[in-house]
Amino acid sequence: LPSLQPLHYTDSFQEQDVVERFKWRRCSIPFGAATSYVHLEKLCEGSCATVYKGISRISSQLVALKVIKLEAEEGVPFTAIREASLLKCLKHANIVLLHDIIQTKETLTFVFEYMHTDLAQYMGQHPGGLHSYNVMLFMFQLLRGLAYIHQQHILHRDLKPQNLLISCLGELKLADFGLARAQSIPRQTYSSEVVTLWYRPPDVLLGATAYSSDIDIWSAGCIFVEMIQGQPIFAATSGSHEQLEKIWAVLGVPTEDTWPGLSKLPNYNPAFWLVLISCAVFSCFPRMSRVPAAENLASRMLTAFPRGRISAQDALLHGFFSPLPPQLYQVPAGQSVLTVPGVRLQPEICDLFASYRKGRISGGSSKFW
């Protein structure tokens, strides 16, 4: 269709011009129709889906179009069905908003609110660790979104920086619910083949299938440390054994005394454990002392024994967040914490240096605030 051909522009003025061009076409444009959205440019491409930046003819707002390829024999992927059903029920300022769903014979398209970047890209553009206030603000929003989905008895199961979207103002939102699951009562067992390796908790690495919201807390803790130190804390390259070695090198090797039921986990190997104990060098959390209370919060999230991990709701009340205004705790679920006066991202150090070198220091020099 001609209306779906990508439009190319070179700057924000042209982008704004595109938005203005579609404002007059709002009347009688339906939801659920491919012609209701215009593709502007490709953002990223995976094995099963391609994400485009687009514009809605219904609202004249920028959107993200996640186009999923459909196989004739297999139909709609179960991960897509799960993501759509969960997101339709989740309404929170720190959860990405699903606007619309479009299905054709060849594709299934999810229409999301448009977010300017993700946490992985943001950290890549600001190497060496983020400003301590920005870590606090991002982490508060991450835990706020987690507390909400956990109260709804939903596990995300794939938290990583790439799945945390960030707006130009610094709003953080949980995205990509393809691996998410609703918890049932009584508790059922789940797959242990979840969560990207670097953010996968040790109990799941050891084959545990009866996990709960603690799986997301571990992943959030890994992201927390990564924001502070500027690199992943547990970055294995060869699989789950190396991942466990990296975890124990920081936390220390657990025993039955510190982790009841450890030896009963499916992937527990007594011989491997003896080697770990004899070779382990305990290092604690590197580079955390420069942020007050950060090491304590990280240690309560990154606890090997899953039931020993702090909950998202309790983590929000941790002293690490005490510098933030108390009004943040009264903000309604559907409202951004950035609406509280004085709450905004701070310039990162590398941006200040870049501005200084160019002789134009200003409080709003970066496109991210």
N, C-alpha and C positions, 0 to 999 in steps of 0.2 A: 504494500500500500504506500502511495506517495507520502502520506502523512506520517509514516513511521521511519522515513529515511533520516539518518543522523544529520543534525545541524552542527556546524562547526563555528566557533567563535574564538577570538584571541584574547579578550579581556573581559572584566566585569561589566563594562559599559555595554558591550555587545550582548552579554548574557541578560542584563536588565532589559535591553531592547527586545529580546526574544520573549521575556515575561510579559512586557507591555503589549506585544503583538497578539497575545492570546487572551487578553482580558475580555475582549469584546465577544469571544466565542463561547461564553459560559452557558448560555441558555440552551436547554433541551439536550445537553450532552450527558449520556448515561454513564453510570458506574458499570464495571464489568465488561466494557468494550475496549478492544485494542485501539480503536481510533480516538479514544479519549485521552491518550498520552502520546507525547512526541519524544523520541529518543534524541538526546543531544550528543552524548559521547559515551564510549565504553570506559568503565571504571576498573573492572577486573574480570578475569575469566578463570573458571575452575573446570574440573572434569564433568560436572553435571549441570552447572549453571553459569550464566554470564550476568554481570551487574552493570546496568547503564545508568547514567545520570539523565533524567528526563524532566519534562514539564507536564503538568496536568492541565488539560483544557477545561476541566470542571472548576478548578479553584485558582488556576494560573500560578500555582505554587510549584517549586522544584520538588521532584520526587526521585527515589531510587527504584529502578525496575529490575527485579531479580527474575531473570528468564531461565526457567528450568526445562531442559530438553526431555521430551516424553518418548519412551520406546514403545513401539506398537504392541509388542508382546507383553510388556510389563505394566503398562499404564502409569498412573501417577505414583511416584516414589512415596513409600510410607513415611519417610522423613519429612517430606513436604506436607503430607496430610497432617502429621503430628504438629508441625510448626504452625500451620494455619489454624488448627483447632485450638491450640494453646494461646496464640497471640490474639485471637478474637475475644478471649476472656480476660486478657491482662490489660488493664488500663492504669498506667502509672507513668509519672514524668521521667523515670529512669529505665523505662522499657521502650524499645523502639516501637513506633506506632505503625500498624498495618492498615493502610487506607483501603485497599481494593485487591481483588483477585480476578485474573483474566485467564480463561482456559480456551485453547484451540486444540485441533487435532495433533499438532506438533509440539506445542509448548504450554507451560503453565507459568503465568507471570504474577509475582507478588509485587504490589505497589506499596513501598514504604515511604515514610517521611525521609527527606534528604538530610544527611549529616555530612559535614565537610571532611571529616577524616576519621581515623580510628586511633586507639591508644598506641598501637605498634608503630604507626607512621609518625605520630607525635613524638614518641620517644626517639625514633630514628632521626628526627629533625632537631632534637635537643639532646645530644649524647652526653654521657657522663653523669646521669642522674638528674631528676627534675627538681625544681624549686620546692622546698619543704612545704610551703603553703599550698602549692598546686597538688602535691601528693596527697595532702590532707583533704583537699576539696574533691579530687577524683575518687579517693578511697571512700569518703563519706557517701558519695553518690552511688558507688558500686555496692556498698553494704546496704544502702537504702533500697536499691532495686532487689538485692538478694533477699533482704528481710521480707519484702513484699511477696516475692514468688514462693518463698518458703512458708509463709503464712497461708498461701493458697495451696500448699502441699505439692509444689512443683519443684523438681530438681533441674538445673540447667545442664549440667554434665559436660559442658565444653567451654568453660571460661578460659579465655586467653586474651592477650591484648588486641588481637585482630578482631575479636568479637565484641569489643567495647567501643562503641561509636562515640565521637565527640563533635559537638557543634562548634561553630565559629566563636561562640560565647564561652565555651568550656563546659557545656552540659554533657554529661556522660550517660550513655544508655546501653543496656544489655541487648544484644542482638544474636541472631542465628540460633534459633531454638529447635534445630533439626534433630538434635540428640536429647532434647529435654523429655522428661517423663513426669506424669502425675503419679504421686505416691498413692498406694491403695492401703486400706485397712481391712484385715491384718496385713502387715508389711510383707511384700513379696520380694523375691530375689530379682536382681537386674543383671544386665550384661557387665562384665568387667572390661570389655573392649570399648571404653569410652574415655574422653578427655585426652587432648594432645599430650604426648609423653612428658614434656617438660613440666606440665601442670597437673599431672596425675598423682593422686595420693598414694602412699606406700601400701595401704591396705588393698587398694584396687590393683596395684602392681603385683601384689601377692595373691591375687585371684578372688578377693572378697566380692560377694554379690549381694550382700544384705546391708549395703550402705544406705545412708540417709543424707540430710542436708550438709553433713560434714564433708561430703565430696566436694561441694562448691566452696566451702570455707578454705580448704587446703589450696585450691586453685587461686582463690582471691589472695591468700597469703603470699603465694609465689609472685603474683603480679605486684603486690605491695612492695616486696623487697626489690623487685626489678625496677620499679619506678625510682626507688631511692638510690640504688647502687649503679643503675644504668646498664645492667646486663642481667640475663636470666640467672637465677640462683642455682638451679639444677638443670644443666644443659647437657644431657647425655647424647651421644652420637650413634651408639651401637645397640640400643635396646633396653629392656626393663632391668637386667642385671646391673648394667652400668648406671642406670638411673637410681637404683636403690643404693649403690655404692656412693654416689654423689650426695644423696640424702643423708645417709648415715655419717658421712664425713663431716657434715655440718651439725646434725642433731645428736650424734652418738648412736651406737647400735642398741636397739631396744632388746629387752628380755621379757620373759613371761611375767616378771614382777612389775615391770612398767607397762606392759601391754598384755593383759589377760587374753588368752585364746590365740596368741600369735602363732604357736606351733601347729595349730589346727587349720590354718589357712591353706588353700589348695596348692599354692606355689611355694610354700615354705620348704626349704632344703636344709636339713641340719648341718651337712658338711659345708655348704656355702656359708652358713651362718657362723660356724667356727672360724673360717678363714676371715670373714668380715671382722669379727671381734678381735682377732689377733693382729689385724693390719690397720684397723680404724684409727684415725687421728681426728679428734674432736676439735672443731674450729669455731663453733658458734656462728652467729650471723655477721658476715663481714660488712664493714662500713655502715653500720646502723646507729652507732653511738652519736653521730652528729645530728640526729633528729630526736628530740626529747620524746620519751615513752614509746618510740617506734619499735625498739627491740622487744619490749615486753608484749606489745600487741602482736608482733610477728610470731613470737614464741607461743602465744596462746592460739594462734591460727594454724601454725605449722607444728602441730603435735602429732607424733606418729600414731598414738592410740586414738582412733577416730572419735570415740565418745568423750575424749578429753578436750576436743577443740571447742573454742568459744562459738556461740551462735552469732548470726549476723546482727540480730537485735541487740544483744549484749555488747557486741563489738562497737556499735554506734555510740554506746555510752562510755567507751574507754577514754581514759585521760588524754590519749593522743589527740583527741578532737577538741580538747578544752579551749584552745585559742579561737575556735569558731564561735560565732554569735549563737547564744542559746535559742534565738528565734527559729533556727533551722529545724528544731525538733517540733515546731508547731506548724510547719508548712504542710498543707494538704497533699495527699498522695499524687494528685494530678497536676501539681504545681512544681515548677523548678525551684531548687534551693537558691538559684542565682537571682531570684526575685527579692531576696532579703537584702536590704540596703548594705552596701559595703562588701558584699560577697562577690568576688570576681577573680579570675586568674591573674597571677602576677607574671611580669616578664621573666622569661628564663634567662639564665646567665649568658648563654651563648648568643641570645638575641641582643642583649645589652652590649656585649662586646662588638657584635656586628654593627650595631647602630653607632657605637662610639667610633669605630674605624671609619665609618662613612660620614662622621661629623654631624649626625642628626639624631641625637638621643631624644626619644619621646616616649611617653607612657604607653602609647598604643602602636608601637612600631611593628609588632608581629600580627600576622593575619589571624592568629588564634585567640586574640582578646580584643 
